[in-house]
Amino acid sequence: MITVSATEGVNSFHQLLERVAQGETVRILKHGRARARLVPDCDFMSSQDMVRVFAGYQADALDQATADAVAATILTLDQEADEALAH
């Protein structure tokens, strides 16, 4: 994964887009905090290329924290829905 500042991203967008087209992911920081990612679009890649790109992907701490937060929210919503249906 490539990490760039928002300013760097603006100044080198064309080059970053080319790297994403080759399967790389770009994390964009603003004031030192992750704000966005450029990721390959599956419409531009064959399924074999997508498997190759993501085969070795491992979540970093930010990814894991986000995944944990999403999972906790889904669990809460499921519990709230079950409680609402029980009444």
C-alpha positions as CSV (number, residue, x, y, z in Angstrom):
1,M,0.0,0.0,0.0
2,I,1.2,3.5,-0.9
3,T,0.6,6.3,1.6
4,V,0.5,9.9,0.4
5,S,-0.6,13.3,1.8
6,A,-3.7,14.9,0.2
7,T,-1.3,17.5,-1.4
8,E,0.9,14.8,-2.9
9,G,-2.2,13.0,-4.1
10,V,-3.4,16.1,-5.9
11,N,0.0,16.8,-7.4
12,S,0.6,13.2,-8.6
13,F,-3.0,11.9,-9.2
14,H,-2.3,10.7,-12.7
15,Q,0.7,8.6,-11.5
16,L,-1.2,7.3,-8.6
17,L,-4.1,6.3,-10.8
18,E,-1.8,4.3,-13.0
19,R,-0.4,2.5,-10.0
20,V,-3.9,1.7,-8.8
21,A,-4.7,0.4,-12.3
22,Q,-1.7,-2.0,-11.8
23,G,-3.3,-3.3,-8.5
24,E,-1.8,-1.1,-5.8
25,T,-3.9,0.6,-3.1
26,V,-3.2,4.2,-2.2
27,R,-4.0,5.6,1.3
28,I,-4.5,9.4,1.4
29,L,-3.7,11.3,4.5
30,K,-4.9,14.8,5.5
31,H,-3.2,16.3,8.5
32,G,-1.6,13.0,9.2
33,R,-4.9,11.1,9.4
34,A,-6.2,8.6,6.9
35,R,-9.1,10.1,5.0
36,A,-9.5,8.0,1.8
37,R,-8.2,5.2,-0.3
38,L,-7.8,4.6,-4.0
39,V,-8.4,0.9,-4.7
40,P,-8.5,-1.1,-7.9
41,D,-12.0,-1.4,-9.4
42,C,-12.9,-4.9,-10.2
43,D,-14.5,-3.7,-13.5
44,F,-11.0,-2.9,-14.7
45,M,-9.4,-6.2,-13.7
46,S,-10.0,-9.9,-14.4
47,S,-10.9,-12.1,-11.5
48,Q,-7.5,-13.7,-11.6
49,D,-5.8,-10.3,-11.4
50,M,-8.1,-9.4,-8.4
51,V,-7.1,-12.7,-6.6
52,R,-3.4,-11.9,-7.2
53,V,-3.8,-8.3,-5.9
54,F,-5.6,-9.3,-2.7
55,A,-4.1,-12.7,-2.1
56,G,-1.4,-11.4,0.3
57,Y,-3.5,-8.5,1.8
58,Q,-3.3,-8.2,5.5
59,A,-5.3,-5.7,7.5
60,D,-3.3,-3.1,9.3
61,A,-4.3,-1.6,12.7
62,L,-6.6,1.0,11.1
63,D,-8.3,-1.6,8.9
64,Q,-8.8,-3.9,11.9
65,A,-10.2,-1.1,14.1
66,T,-12.7,-0.1,11.4
67,A,-13.7,-3.8,10.8
68,D,-14.2,-4.2,14.6
69,A,-16.3,-1.1,14.8
70,V,-18.5,-2.2,11.8
71,A,-18.9,-5.6,13.4
72,A,-19.9,-4.1,16.7
73,T,-22.4,-1.8,15.1
74,I,-24.0,-4.7,13.1
75,L,-24.3,-6.8,16.3
76,T,-26.0,-3.9,18.1
77,L,-28.4,-3.4,15.2
78,D,-29.2,-7.1,15.1
79,Q,-29.9,-7.1,18.8
80,E,-32.1,-4.0,18.6
81,A,-34.0,-5.5,15.7
82,D,-34.5,-8.8,17.6
83,E,-35.8,-6.9,20.7
84,A,-38.1,-4.8,18.6
85,L,-39.6,-7.8,16.9
86,A,-40.0,-9.6,20.3
87,H,-42.5,-6.9,21.5
